[in-house]
Structure formats: C-alpha cells, structure tokens
C-alpha cells in the first residue's frame, strides 16, 4: 500500500508540475490573449463568416479559405470588424483566421458551404438527386 501511495504521490506531483513548466517556458504565453474559443465560423449557401470576440485582444484579422480542389482563394480584406464575410461557391473549405501583430493563426477548421435550396431543387428536377 505504501508503494501505491508513493506512485500516486509522484503522479499527482507530475500532473501539477507540467503546466507550471510549460507556462514558464513560454509555450502557454505564445497564444497570448487570443483564444480559439473567441472565434467561430458560420456558413450559408454562398458565404463563410468569421465571428470574432475583439474583447479578447483579437484584432486586425483576415479570413483565408482553401477549397482543396481549387487551391487557396484570395484572402478577405484585413479588418478590425467583429465579423468577416467572404462569398464563395458551395463546397468544403478549410478556413483559417489570421490576425496581427504577427500573422497568428487564431483558428482553423473545416467548413461546409451547402448549395442553396434553389440549386438543390434544380439538381433534383434535372437529375433526380440533389
């Protein structure tokens, strides 16, 4: 039982020490006040929008979509606005939000831009499938 307590004690001490070491090494500070949870993406049938919480220090940003098939698409304008919208064709995109001062990639995720309901209806009528 004493051995188990020693092992458990070392494990608890290690778990408590690792975050302190990382914080002291600068790894935790590298993200600064910019947290990925402060940004989220939405999409419609012709657009991708980044919603930015500027109160967390996220400023001067641009949206960079990449469709994979077509390659990178020109980025949006750089702005301090709380939302950035880009108009795109339906498809799946890997979207990244970069912000100043050092082009930090604040958040990146895959977004699906579905065809409009009218396009789906036309496809259904023409081909029998959407």
TAUR-V917216 format. One record per residue. N is the residue number from 1. RES is the residue in three letters. SS is DSSP state (@ for helix, = for strand, . for the rest). OMEGA is omega in whole degrees, -180 to 180 (999 if undefined). Layout:
BEGIN
n = (N;N)
res = (RES;RES)
ss = (SS;SS)
omega = (OMEGA;OMEGA)
END
This chain:
BEGIN
n = (1;2;3;4;5;6;7;8;9;10;11;12;13;14;15;16;17;18;19;20;21;22;23;24;25;26;27;28;29;30;31;32;33;34;35;36;37;38;39;40;41;42;43;44;45;46;47;48;49;50;51;52;53;54;55;56;57;58;59;60;61;62;63;64;65;66;67;68;69;70;71;72;73;74;75;76;77;78;79;80;81;82;83;84;85;86;87;88;89;90;91;92;93;94;95;96;97;98;99;100;101;102;103;104;105;106;107;108;109;110;111;112;113;114;115;116;117;118;119;120;121;122;123;124;125;126;127;128;129;130)
res = (UNK;UNK;UNK;UNK;UNK;UNK;UNK;UNK;UNK;UNK;UNK;UNK;UNK;UNK;UNK;UNK;UNK;UNK;UNK;UNK;UNK;UNK;UNK;UNK;UNK;UNK;UNK;UNK;UNK;UNK;UNK;UNK;UNK;UNK;UNK;UNK;UNK;UNK;UNK;UNK;UNK;UNK;UNK;UNK;UNK;UNK;UNK;UNK;UNK;UNK;UNK;UNK;UNK;UNK;UNK;UNK;UNK;UNK;UNK;UNK;UNK;UNK;UNK;UNK;UNK;UNK;UNK;UNK;UNK;UNK;UNK;UNK;UNK;UNK;UNK;UNK;UNK;UNK;UNK;UNK;UNK;UNK;UNK;UNK;UNK;UNK;UNK;UNK;UNK;UNK;UNK;UNK;UNK;UNK;UNK;UNK;UNK;UNK;UNK;UNK;UNK;UNK;UNK;UNK;UNK;UNK;UNK;UNK;UNK;UNK;UNK;UNK;UNK;UNK;UNK;UNK;UNK;UNK;UNK;UNK;UNK;UNK;UNK;UNK;UNK;UNK;UNK;UNK;UNK;UNK)
ss = (.;@;@;@;@;@;@;@;@;@;@;@;@;@;@;@;@;@;@;@;@;@;@;@;@;.;.;.;@;@;@;.;.;.;.;@;@;@;=;=;=;=;=;.;.;.;=;=;=;=;=;=;.;@;@;@;.;.;.;.;=;=;=;=;=;=;.;.;.;.;.;=;.;.;.;.;.;.;=;.;.;.;=;=;=;=;=;.;.;.;=;=;=;=;=;=;=;=;=;.;.;.;.;=;=;=;=;=;=;=;=;=;=;.;.;.;@;@;@;@;@;@;@;@;@;@;@;.;.;.)
omega = (180;179;179;179;179;-180;179;179;178;179;180;179;179;-180;179;-175;-175;178;178;178;179;180;180;-178;179;-179;-179;-178;-177;179;179;-178;-176;-179;179;179;-180;-178;171;-178;171;178;174;-178;180;-178;172;180;173;178;-170;176;-176;-180;179;178;180;-177;176;-173;174;-179;-178;176;177;-176;-178;-180;-177;-177;-178;177;179;-178;174;173;174;-175;173;-178;179;175;175;-179;174;178;-175;175;175;179;179;-177;166;-174;177;175;178;-179;176;16;-174;180;179;174;-176;-180;177;177;180;-178;178;176;-176;174;178;179;179;178;178;179;178;178;-180;-180;-177;-172;-177;176;-177;999)
END
